Amino acid sequence: MCERCDDMVPGRRAFLGLAATGLLAAGLGGFAGKAFAAGDPTSLTPDEALKALTEGNARYVAEPELCRLDLADQRASVAKHQSPWATVLSCADSRAPPELLYGGVGVGELFVARNAGNLADTATIGTIEYGAAVLGSPLVVVLGHTNCGAVKAACDVVLKNATYPGSIGPMIEPIVPAALAVKKEAGDFILNTTKESARRTANRLTKSSRLMARMVKEGKVKILAGIYDLETGAVTYLE
């Protein structure tokens, strides 16, 4: 990583170094996943992880120039284990890569699941459970974004009774109830639907997963919904 990035992200080298040498605080609350030998989890709390994401996004907005990362060094430090400090469920949209929009975080820092519309099917919920319970990631962000194609398609189903080929129609079905819920609200229909869908997905993670519900109740994990603005680069979090 270049000197400029080291200045912008104080402690990242130290953080990754500690993770590599196993000096970060361990403990998965008795979860049997220790057998997975995933390595020691991060010592960050959910709020500390959120602070790191927020500061990273602020850097991305203020100074979006990306310096050259020392990826070889980072790769070597996490080759045998991983200790991601945040999990992001984001859209597959090529314009919304979580690692970049959160300040150019390095290899091994974020546990990312992506699909069109940032939806939580069984495989995605299992992925998030793995990140939280096995790898010790303390924060989950369901990250929608402006001008989302999957959301637009769902809105067209509601407004125009649109149909789509292949598996696209079934894929966007979970977004349709969100569109129906906000159809009569003032403001931009697509943006309102994007926000509502992200909220519903975040809520589903605890309603559909006893494991996630327990970890949230115990304060080990925090789950948030957010929106990434493609034009400004800023991430805002939803209540």
N, C-alpha and C positions, 0 to 999 in steps of 0.2 A: 504494500500500500504506500502511496506517495506521502511525502511529509505533510502536504497540505491536508490530505484526508486524515492523517493522524491528528492534526491540530483540530479539525472539525469534529472528530469523533473520539474524544478523550476516553481512554480506557479500553478501546476495542481490542487492541493487541493484548493488553493485560487480561481482558475477559476471555479471549480465545485461548490464551496461553494457560490460564487457570483451568479452563475446560479440558484442554489437552492433557494436563498433568493430573487431572482428577482431584483438584483442590477446591472445586465449588461444592457448596453444601449439598448433601444428598438427602434422599428421603422421599418416597412416593406414598407416604401414608399407609404403609402396609400392603400396597397393591402387589399382587402376585407377579406382575409384569417384570419384576427384578430378574426373573429367569431369562428375559430377552437380552440381557447384557448390553443394554443400550448406552451405558456410560452414565456418569453422574449428571443429574439435571442442573439446570441453571439455578442460581441462588436468588434471582430476581423475583420480587413479588408481582402480582398482577398489575398493581398501580405503577411500579417501577418499569415494567415492560411497556405499559401504555405511554409513560413519559418518554421512553426511548423511541417509540414509534412516532410520537408527536413531534419530538425534536428533529428526528430524521426527516419527516415530511416538511417541516419548516425550512430545513436546509435545502431540500429539493426545490421548494418554491422560491426561496431567496437567492440561491446560487445553484442553478441546475446543471452547471458544468460538471461533468463527471471526470474525475482523474483516473489514472490507470491503477487498478488494484493489483496488489501482489497476490494473484490468485493461486499461484503454485504453492506459496507459503501457507496460505489459508487451507488449501486442499490437503496438504500434508498434515496440518494440525488436527483435522477432523476426519481423516480417512478411516479410522478404526472405531469411531463413535460419534454421536451427535448430541448436542445439548441446546436445541433451539429455544430461544426465550420468548417467542410469540408464534402463534398459528394464525394464518390468514386464509380464509375461504374467499376467493375472489373470482371474478369473471374471467373467462378464457380470452377476452378481448385483447388483441395484440397491443393496444395502447395503454393498458393498465397493469404493467408488471410490478407486483408488490415490492420485490427487492430494490427496484429503482425508485419508485415513488416514495418509499420510506427512507430515502437518503443514500441509496447505494450500499445497502448492508451487504456483508460478505457471505462467503460460503459457510453453511452451518448455523446461521443465525435465525432464519425464519423457516417454519414448517408450513408449506404452502399447498393448498388444494385448489384447483381451478376447473371450472366448467362454465358453459354459457349460462349466464343468469345467476351465478354464484348460489346454486341451489344445494340442498342437503339431502341427497338420496342415501341409501344404505351404505354404499361404499364410502361416500364422503363422510358420513357420520362416524363410521369405523376409523377412517383416517384421522379425524379430529380426536376421537377417543384415544387412539394410539399416541398422538402428539401430546395429549394432556397426561394420560395415566402412565404411559411407558417412558416417554422422553422427558416428561416434567415441564412441558410448556405451560406457563401460568396464565396466558392471555389468548383469547380467540376473538378475532375480528372478522365479521361477515361484511365484506367490502363490495358494495355495489358501485356503479359509476354512472355519470351522466351519459346520455345518448347511447344507452345500451340496446343493442340489436334484439336480444332475446326479450327484453321488456317491451320494446316496440312491437314485436310480433304478437305478444300476449295482448297488448292494448288493441291491436288490429283485430284480434279474435273477438274482443268485447265490442268494439265499435263497428266493425265491418263484417263480422262472422267469417274472417279469413281462415283459410286452411293451408297447411304446409306439407310438403312431401316427406317421405321416409319417417325417421324417428323425431323430426323436429317438432311436430305437433305434440306428441306425448312429452317431449322434453320440457316444453314451456308451460304445460298444464298447471304446474304448481304456482305459476305467476298469475294465472287468470283470476283466482279468488282475490288476490291483492288488488288487481285492476278493478274488479267489481266493487271492492270495498271503498275505493277512493274516486270512483267515477264521477260522483256529484260534487266533489270537493273543488274549491276555487284553486286556481293556479294551473301549472303545467301538468297535464294528465300523466305523461310518461315519467316525469321526475317524481311526482307523487307516488306513482306505482312502484318505481324503483326503491324509494324509501320504505314503503309499506312492505314490499317483498323482502327487503333486507331485514327488517324488524321481525317479520314472520319466520324467516329462516333462522335467525338468532334464537327466537323463542322455541323453535322446533328442536334445537339441539338439546335442550333440557327436557322437553316433553317426550321426545322419542328415545332419549338415552338416560337410563337410570344412573349410569356411571357418571355422565356429565352433570346431571342434576345433583348427585351427591358431592362431587368435587366443588361445584359452585356453592352449595350450601355450607360446605366446610371452609370456604374462603380460599381454596387452593387455586381456583380458576375463576377468571372473570370473562364474560361473553358480551361483546358489544357489536352493534351494527353501525356501519359508516358508509359515507358516500365520497367517492373520489371525483373531483371535477376535472374533466379532460382538458379544459381550457386554462384554468388557473393552476392546476397541479395540486390543489389543496385537498386534504381529507378532513371532513367534518364528521362528528359522531352524533348518532341519533339517540334520543331518549327512549 
